[in-house]
């Protein structure tokens, strides 16, 4: 039985979020949540909330599911749109360069081991 959850338009760059996603990918849900609660990266609370949402979806779908047997089957972090969060930085000789603020789409799939 698979359980899914997605979080879209998260205001963190995918490159930073993928580092945290790599820490918990393939681990048991309880172990992943304990790792994320002590990880001091800015993406950790977002991924923790996403895993908790998938866990709630699993218990809602079937009440007899064993929470301890669930593991993170797939955890992906993709690039979101960058159109809305553009900033400009002044440069030499009257020029300007664009500062692109990152945005992420995250999805997780939990499955029974």
N, C-alpha and C positions, 0 to 999 in steps of 0.2 A: 504494500500500500504506500503510494507516494503522497506527500503533502508538499504544496508549493506556496511560496509567498514572494511578492515583488515589491520593491521600493523604487520609485521613479523620481527623477529630478532632485536627487540628493546633492546638496551644495558642497561637494568635495571632489577633488580631481580623481579620476579613475586610477591613475598611477599610484597614488597614496593609498587608495582603498584596496587595490589588488595585493598590496603587501600584507595587510591584515587578513584578507580573504585566504591567502596562502597559508596562514598560521592554522586555520581551523578546518580547512577543506579535508574531508575524509575522516574526521574525528567523530566520536560520539557527541550527542547534543549536550549532555551534562558537562562533559569535559570541555567542549567548545565554549559554553557559556562561562565557565570558570576562567578559562584563558582570557576571554574578552573582557571580563570584569576587572582583571588586573593588568590589561594592556593599556599603556599610556600613549596611544595613537589616536588621532582625531576621528578616524573611521570606525574605531572599535564600538562606540555606543550605537552607531547606525546599524552595523552588522549584527550586533547583539539584539537589537530591537527587531530586526528582520527575522532572525532565527526564532525568537520568542513568538513572533506572529505565525511562522510556519508550524511551530509546536502547538499553538492554540488551534490552528486549522486542522491539525492531525487529531487532536482530542475532540474537536467538534464534529469531525466527519465520522469517527467511530469511537465511542466512549470506552471500548474495551482494549484500546491500543496500549501497549506497554511502552511508556515513555523512555525507559532505560534502554530499550532495544533500537531506538532510532539513531541514525547517523546522518551526517551531511553527505549526500550523494553528489550534489553539484552545487557550486556556489560561483556565480559569475558576476563580474563587474564590467559594464559596458559604458562607452562614452555617451553622454547625454548631449543635448543641444547647447551650443555656445553663443547663439545669437543674442540672447537676452542679457548676458552679463559681460558686455565688452566695456573695457576702460581704455583710456589713452594716456600714454606717458610722454611728456615732452622730451625731445632729443635736440641735438645740436643743429644749428643752422635752420631753425624754424620747422624742423620735421617733427613727426610724432610716430610712435610705434604703438601697436595695439597690445593690451594686456588681456588675455583671454582667461576668464575665470572658469575653472573646470566644473562640470556637472556630471553626475553618474546615474546610471540605471543599474540596480542590483537585483538579482534573483537567486533564490535558494530552493533546493529540492531535498526534502528529507525522505528517507526510506528505512524499512525495517531490515536489520542485519540478520 
